[in-house]
């Protein structure tokens, strides 16, 4: 879930991080030393996407985190490859999907989904690289 970003004139680590809704520390963690970025330089950036990063604090549970972000626990678990019996630990980073994701079920069809989610077929296909409609696949959608 990374892409290559070419630094533009007047870009700073702060401006790039703000555009991607991440911290400059995360950019440094991914790329190493980025003290003197220059126009034309290629850096690795998280794909601007449908999730945010949450750092687990002592006492956090998946339920509390899900409630905070108004999303279901199952989506967080699937998005992060977690099992039901796994423990969270302080400073663990979780990707928290925004509200507009849908976790498929066994009997979902493409026609049913676009009706259920109130999206156009073209938009739905454009937002999802591959749609297999397998159980527990994570699909993105945007309501107009």
HELIX and SHEET records of a PDB file:
HELIX    1   1 UNK A   13  UNK A   20  1                                   8    
HELIX    2   2 UNK A   24  UNK A   31  1                                   8    
HELIX    3   3 UNK A   62  UNK A   69  1                                   8    
HELIX    4   4 UNK A   73  UNK A   80  1                                   8    
HELIX    5   5 UNK A  110  UNK A  117  1                                   8    
HELIX    6   6 UNK A  121  UNK A  127  1                                   7    
SHEET    1   A 2 UNK A   2  UNK A   6  0                                        
SHEET    2   A 2 UNK A  42  UNK A  46 -1                                        
SHEET    1   B 2 UNK A  51  UNK A  55  0                                        
SHEET    2   B 2 UNK A  93  UNK A  97 -1                                        
SHEET    1   C 2 UNK A 101  UNK A 103  0                                        
SHEET    2   C 2 UNK A 138  UNK A 140 -1                                        
END                                                                             
